[in-house]
Amino acid sequence: MAIRARWVLVGAAGCVVLLVVTWFAAFHIGIFCNADQSIFSGFYGLTGHGPIDTIAWHFAKLCDPRPYLVLAAIPIAVALARSRRRVALAVAAILVDANLTTEVLKPLLAEPRATSLLGFTPVGSASWPSGHATAAMSLALACVIAAPARARPIVAALGALFAVAVSYSFLALGWHYPSDVIGGFLVATTWALLGIAGLKAAESRSSWSAPAISGASVAQTIGPLGATLAGAVVLAALVLLTRAHAVVSYAHAHEAFVAGAAAIAACSVTLSTAIVLTVRR
């Protein structure tokens, strides 16, 4: 059964509430401020090793303006190739509005961050929400919306991995706090839901025309995402087997980092899955 536009708008409103809660917790609640610093310290401690630095730099730079413009053209081109002009317009609006919102919020909400656990100031005051996280997640969700129904779960899984890889990379480089990532993800998801609501409203007014969006079943959605998670677990297990002592020691010394990294990955997968299920008919 189709999800009506008004319920999608309720979901967007829920994202806005979560966005406000995330901001308040990151700046004004001590336990969350400390967790932010502890998770940041764990990511930042990964740098200083040649291969890790190089990989992180390349992934993070994918969401710089020039390469991002090329990547952002992909979902628009896919929608146009499928003769879905409304979807192409919605996707373009999501990409522009999400990133513009973040660029407006960053200076508007600029405020010094807690550094008591770090002993130094790693990022500037205008860092929340993360522009790179917003860019990565809005691109991932735009690709989900533009993709054909059968391909959408696979695209969602790959998009979630892309958003996580970019976010882990700039966290390791010390560009942002983890709460900046969650903020960016929520900004992107809010605009994705608004775009879907617009498409659904347009469909309801033009019932004679071909549907702009169609969907996949719950089983079809969860399958590729579950396979992606299983692959990530296998990869982690291989790394653990090859460098078991170093990995276990680092994880034990940075327990907050492990929890934070898992939370960011879970957030990315959850939001991608939610968008796939929202566009179901």
MIBADO-535157 format. One record per atom (N, C-alpha, C, O): residue in one letter; x, y, z. Coordinates in steps of 0.05 Angstrom, whole numbers, plus 5000, padded with zeros to 4 digits. Each point is the difference from the previous one (the first is absolute). Layout:
AXYZ ...
END
This chain:
M501749765000 M498350245000 M501850255000 M502050005013 A497250204972 A501550244998 A500150155026 A498050015015 I504350124991 I500250185023 I499250274990 I501250114981 R496950025031 R499050254991 R502050225006 R501749985018 A498150244966 A501850225003 A500150125028 A502150085010 R495549935003 R500050135026 R501549845021 R501250125018 W498949614979 W501649855018 W503050034995 W501649985019 V499150064956 V502850054994 V500850275012 V502250035010 L496050164989 L500550265013 L500449975030 L501650145012 V496849695000 V500349945029 V502849895005 V501350085020 G499749744962 G502749905003 G502150214998 G501950015015 A497750184966 A501850224997 A500150185025 A502150095009 A495549955003 A499850165024 A501549855023 A501350135017 G498449614984 G501549845020 G503050034997 G501450025020 C499549994955 C502950044996 C500950275010 C502250035011 V496150184985 V500750265010 V500250005030 V501850135012 V496349735001 V500149985030 V502649875008 V501450095019 L499349694968 L502549865007 L502450174995 L502049995014 L497950184965 L502250184994 L500450205022 L502250055009 V495650065002 V500250195022 V501049875025 V501750115014 V497449644991 V500949855024 V503049944998 V501550035019 T499449894957 T502849944995 T501750255005 T502149995014 W497150244976 W501550255004 W500150075029 W502150065011 F495649935003 F500050085028 F501849815017 F501450095017 A498449654978 A501649815015 A503050044995 A501649995018 A499150064956 A502850034993 A501350255012 A502450005005 F496050215000 F501150255010 F499450065029 F501550155012 H496549724999 H499150095027 H499649785021 H499350065022 I501149694970 I499749785020 I502749875004 I501149884981 G500050145043 G502749925006 G500749714991 G502149964988 I496249855017 I500749724994 I500349964970 I501649844991 F496750314993 F500249974971 F502450164989 F501349914981 C499450315032 C502450154992 C502549835005 C501849994983 N498349875039 N502249825006 N500249774981 N502149924991 A495549975003 A500049774981 A501050094972 A501449864987 D497750385005 D501050124975 D503050014999 D501249924980 Q500050175041 Q502950035002 Q501449735000 Q502049964986 S496849855029 S501249735002 S500049864973 S501949874992 I495850154994 I499849874974 I501850134980 I501449874984 F498750405017 F501950154982 F502849915005 F501549954981 S499350025044 S502749925007 S500749724988 S502249964990 G495949865011 G500449744988 G500450004970 G501849874990 F496650294996 F500450034971 F502650144994 F501549914983 Y499050305031 Y502450164994 Y502649845005 Y502150054988 G497749765031 G502349845007 G500849804978 G502149885000 L496150094980 L500649824978 L501950124980 L501349864984 T499050415016 T501750134981 T502949985009 T500649915022 G501250164960 G502849975005 G501149754987 G502449955002 H495949904986 H500849764985 H499550044970 H497850064992 G504349924992 G499950084972 G497549904985 G498550174989 P501049575010 P497749904984 P497350105010 P498350074984 I501349955042 I497550105011 I499650294992 I497850084992 D504350085011 D499850294994 D499350034970 D498350174993 T503049684990 T499550034971 T497249924993 T498750144985 I500449635025 I497349914994 I497950205011 I498150074985 A502350025039 A498150205012 A499950254984 A497850114995 W504549994996 W500150254985 W498449974974 W498550184992 H501949604994 H498749964974 H496949985003 H498550114984 F500649745036 F497249975005 F498750275008 F497950084990 A503450065028 A498950265010 A499850204977 A498150154999 K503849854984 K500150204978 K497949954979 K499550174983 L499249605017 L497949944981 L497650195003 L498550054981 C501250075043 C497850185004 C500950295000 C498550185009 D503849884980 D500850274994 D498550104976 D499049834984 P500650435012 P498250104979 P500449884972 P498049924988 R504450085001 R500449914973 R499349704995 R498349954983 P502849875032 P499249724996 P497149955007 P498649834988 Y500350325031 Y497349965009 Y498050084978 Y497949874996 L502750344989 L498350084978 L499749774979 L497849964989 V504449905006 V499949784982 V498349775011 V498349894986 L502150055039 L498549785013 L497050075002 L498349834996 A501150435010 A497350085003 A498449994974 A497649985000 A503850034977 A498749994974 A499049714995 A498249974983 I502849835031 I499349724994 I497149955005 I498649904982 P500350155043 P497249945004 P498150174982 P497949904992 I502850345002 I498450174983 I499949874972 I497949994987 A504449925003 A500249884974 A498449744999 A498749944980 V501549905042 V498549755001 V497050054998 V498549874986 A500550335030 A497250074999 A499150094973 A497849924990 L503850244997 L499250104973 L500149774980 L498349994982 A503649835021 A500149774981 A497649825004 A499349864981 R499550145042 R497649845006 R497550164993 R497749915006 S502650324982 S497750184994 S498450075024 S497650025000 R503950035022 R498750095025 R500950295006 R501850055016 R497050144970 R500850275002 R499550125028 R501550155011 R496249765001 R499450105027 R502149905020 R500950155018 V499949604979 V502049885017 V502650154997 V501450065020 A499450004955 A502550154995 A499950275014 A502050095012 L495750054986 L499850265013 L500149975031 L501350165014 A497449634996 A500049965029 A502849945010 A500950105021 V500549734964 V502749925008 V501850255000 V501650045018 A498250124961 A501650254999 A499450185023 A501850125012 A495649904995 A499250175022 A501249905027 A500950155017 I499049584986 I501049885025 I503050065003 I500950085021 L500649884957 L502950045001 L500750295006 L501850065016 V496850134971 V500650285004 V499150105027 V501550125015 D496049814993 D498950115025 D501349885024 D500550145020 A500249604980 A501349885023 A502750135005 A500750085023 N500949954956 N502750125003 N499850295007 N501750105015 L496450044973 L499650295006 L499250035029 L501050185014 T497249654996 T499150025028 T502349975019 T500350155020 T501549664975 T502349965017 T501850245000 T501150085021 E499450034955 E501750244999 E498850245014 E501550175009 V495949844993 V498750225015 V500249945030 V500550185016 L499049574992 L500049935028 L502850025014 L500250085023 K501949864962 K502649995012 K500850275012 K500850015024 P499150224962 P500750255013 P497850105019 P500650135020 L496949794975 L497850095017 L500249885028 L499350135019 L501649624982 L500249855025 L502949985011 L500549855018 A501350314970 A502849985008 A500350065030 A499050205010 E502549625003 E500450025029 E502449845008 E500349784989 P501450315029 P502349845008 P499249735012 P498049995014 R503449814979 R499449735010 R501749935024 R502150125005 A496949695011 A501449915023 A502649864992 A500049844981 T502250225032 T502649874994 T501449905024 T502449955000 S496250035023 S501349935025 S501449734999 S502049975014 L496949844971 L501349734999 L502249994979 L501849835002 L498150354979 L502049994978 L502550165006 L502249934993 G497450295021 G502350185006 G500850184978 G502050155002 F496549844975 F500550184978 F497450044985 F498149855004 T501850354979 T497650064984 T500349894972 T501550124984 P497249665010 P500549864974 P498650134976 P501150004978 V496650115026 V498550124978 V498950275007 V499950075024 G499450094956 G498950265005 G497249995012 G498849795001 S500350455008 S497450015013 S497749964980 S497849905008 A502650164967 A497949974980 A500249734986 A500649984976 S499049805039 S500449734989 S497549835000 S500049784989 W497950325023 W497649845003 W497750124983 W499550245002 P499249604981 P500649724993 P502249984979 P500850204988 S500149565008 S502249964980 S499050034972 S498149874992 G503350304993 G499350034971 G500649754984 G498549924982 H503849945025 H500749764985 H498049775006 H499349854982 A499850135043 A498149795007 A497350064986 A498749824990 T500550435010 T497650084986 T500149934970 T498249894989 A504150184999 A500449954972 A499949704994 A498749914981 A502749935035 A500149714995 A497349875003 A499249844984 M499450235038 M497449875005 M497950104980 M498349844991 S501750425002 S498050104981 S500449874973 S498149944986 L504550015006 L500549874975 L499149715001 L498849904981 A501749965041 A499249725003 A496949984998 A499049824986 L499650365028 L497149985000 L498850094973 L497949894991 A503450304996 A499150084973 A500249774981 A498349964983 C503949895019 C500449774982 C497849795006 C499149874981 V500250095044 V497949815007 V497350084986 V498749834989 I500750435013 I497450094989 I500049984970 I497949944988 A504450114999 A500150004971 A500149724988 A499349964977 A501649855039 A500549734989 A497449864994 A497950065013 P502149744969 P497649834995 P499449855026 P501749955016 A495849974987 A499149875025 A501649765007 A500849965024 R499849874957 R501449755006 R502950055009 R501149855015 A500050364974 A502850065007 A500350175025 A502250025011 R495650094998 R500150195022 R501249895026 R501650145012 P497849614997 P501249905024 P503149974997 P501450065019 I499549864958 I502949974996 I501350285000 I502150045012 V496650154975 V501150275000 V500050125028 V501950145007 A496149805009 A499950095028 A502349895016 A501350145016 A499349604980 A502349875014 A502650134992 A501750065018 L498749984956 L502550134991 L500250295009 L502150095008 G495650054992 G499950275009 G500750035029 G501450185008 A497549645008 A500650005029 A503049965005 A501250135017 L500049684968 L502949955002 L501650254992 L502050075013 F497150064966 F501350244990 F500050225022 F502050135006 A495649925005 A499850215021 A501749935024 A501250185012 V498849574996 V501749925023 V503050034993 V501550105017 A499349824960 A502850014992 A501050295000 A502150075010 V496350114978 V500750295000 V500150115028 V501950145007 S496149795010 S499950105027 S502349905017 S501350155014 Y499349594985 Y502249895015 Y502650144991 Y501850055016 S498450014958 S502550114990 S500550285011 S502250065009 F495850124990 F500650275010 F500050015030 F501250185012 L497649625002 L500349995029 L502949925007 L501250115018 A499949704967 A502849925005 A501950234994 A502150025012 L497250154969 L501750224993 L499750245019 L501450194999 G496649785019 G499650215021 G498650244991 G500350225011 W497949754969 W498650234989 W497450075016 W499250235000 H499649565013 H497550045013 H499749825025 H501549815003 Y496650275014 Y499249825021 Y497949804990 Y498750054979 P501049735034 P498049804992 P497150114999 P498549934982 S500850255037 S497350114999 S499550174975 S497750034992 D504450084997 D499850154975 D499049814978 D498450084982 V502549675018 V499349814980 V497049935002 V498550004980 I500649955045 I497149935004 I498350244991 I497949964988 G503050285019 G498550244991 G499850024970 G497850054989 G504449904997 G500050004971 G498249794988 G498550054981 F501549715030 F498349784991 F497050085003 F498449954982 L500950185040 L497250075005 L499150234982 L497750004991 V504150195003 V499350214981 V499349884973 V498050064987 A503749765004 A499749874974 A497449834999 A498550014981 T500949855041 T497649835000 T497550175001 T498049934988 T502150295027 T497750185001 T499250094971 T497750004993 W504350094992 W499450104973 W499249774981 W498450044982 A502849725023 A499249774983 A497049935005 A498549954981 L500650075044 L497249945006 L498250224989 L497849944990 L503150315011 L498450224988 L499849964970 L497950054988 G504249864999 G500049944971 G498049784994 G498550024980 I501649775036 I498149774995 I497150095005 I498349924985 A501350245035 A497350115005 A499050164976 A497749984993 G504050184996 G499350154976 G499249824977 G498150064986 L503549735010 L499449814978 L497349865004 L498549974982 K501149955043 K497549865006 K497650184997 K497949924990 A502450335018 A497850204997 A499450044970 A497750034992 A504549994992 A499650044971 A498649764988 A498450034982 E502349735027 E498749754989 E497150005007 E498349934983 S501050155041 S497149995008 S498450204984 S497649964996 R503650264994 R498650194984 R499849934971 R498450104985 S503449715007 S500149924971 S499849704998 S501949874991 S495950025018 S499749715001 S499949874973 S500449764997 W499250404982 W499949894973 W502749944989 W500349844981 S501850285030 S502749984988 S501449765013 S499249895020 A503150044967 A501649785011 A501250095027 A500750235003 P499549585016 P501050075026 P502950094999 P501649894985 A499050325030 A502750105001 A501849825015 A502449974994 I496649905027 I501649835016 I498549745007 I497550015002 S503949785000 S498849745008 S501949875020 S502250115004 G497049675008 G501649905022 G500649715000 G499149854983 A502650075036 A500849735004 A498749905026 A499350155017 S500549584985 S498949895025 S502050025023 S502350064995 V496749895029 V501750015023 V502349804998 V502350065006 A497049704985 A502049794997 A502150084980 A502449955004 Q496850164973 Q501950094980 Q501750225010 Q502350034992 T496650145026 T501650225011 T502149905019 T502350094999 I496949745019 I501849915022 I502249824990 I502250005011 G497249844968 G502049814990 G502750124993 G502049915012 P498250284970 P502650114993 P501350155023 P502449995003 L496050145014 L501250145023 L501149805020 L502150045012 G496549734991 G501049805018 G502649874989 G501849955015 A498250014958 A502549904987 A502350195004 A502349915004 T497150354993 T502150205004 T501149995028 T502550015004 L495749975016 L501049995027 L501649745005 L502050015015 A497149774973 A501449755004 A502850024987 A502049905012 G498250234965 G502650044988 G501850175017 G502449955002 A496550265010 A501650175018 A501049845024 A502350045008 V496049795002 V500949835023 V502249814992 V501949975015 V497949914961 V502149824991 V502650154996 V502149905007 L497750344981 L502550164996 L501350075027 L502449995003 A495950095016 A501150065027 A501349765012 A502050025014 A496749754982 A501149755011 A502849934988 A501849925014 L498450134960 L502649954987 L502250195010 L502249915005 V497050344999 V501950195012 V500849925028 V502450015007 L495749905008 L500549915027 L501949765001 L501749985017 L497949844964 L501749764999 L502950074993 L501849875010 T498550324972 T502750074991 T501550175020 T502549995002 R496050185013 R501350175019 R498450005026 R499350215011 A500249554999 A498249975023 A500950165024 A498450145012 H504149844996 H501050135024 H499750304998 H499150135019 A501849984959 A499950294997 A497150114999 A499450205013 V498849654973 V497250094998 V498749985027 V498650195008 V501749595006 V498749965026 V501050215020 V498550115016 S504149944984 S501250195018 S498950284995 S499350155019 Y500549934956 Y499050264993 Y497050035007 Y499250205012 A499349594982 A497150015007 A499650015030 A498150145009 H503549725006 H499750005029 H500750275011 H498850095020 A503150044969 A500950275009 A498150224991 A500050225011 H498449724968 H498250214989 H497249884997 H498949984978 E499949945044 E497449874999 E497850194989 E498249914986 A502050345021 A498150204990 A500250024970 A498050044986 F504449945003 F500450014971 F498649774986 F498750044980 V501549725031 V498749774988 V497050045000 V498749954980 A500250145043 A497150055002 A499250224981 A497949974986 G503650245012 G499350224982 G500149924971 G498350084984 A503849775009 A500249914972 A497749824992 A498950034978 A500349805041 A497749834995 A497450164997 A498349944984 A501550275033 A497550165000 A499850164973 A497850024989 I504450085001 I500050144975 I499249814977 I498450074983 A502749695017 A499449814979 A497049925002 A498649984980 A500549975044 A497149935004 A498250224991 A497949954988 C502850305018 C498450234992 C499850014969 C497950054989 S504449914998 S500050024971 S498349784987 S498450064982 V501849705028 V498449774990 V497150045006 V498349954982 T501050155042 T497350045007 T498650214983 T497849964991 L503650265005 L498850224984 L499749914971 L498050074987 S504049795002 S499749904972 S497749814997 S498550014981 T501249815039 T497849814999 T497350145002 T498149934987 A501850275031 A497550155003 A499150144974 A497750004994 I504250104991 I499350134975 I499049804979 I498150054986 V503249715013 V499149794982 V497149925007 V498349984982 L501249995043 L497349915008 L497950234996 L497749944995 T503250315008 T498250224997 T499050034971 T497750084996 V503949864985 V499250034972 V498549764990 V499349994976 R500149815041 R498449774992 R497250094993 R498950185012 R499949674969 R497250064992 R498249775012 R497650014996 
END
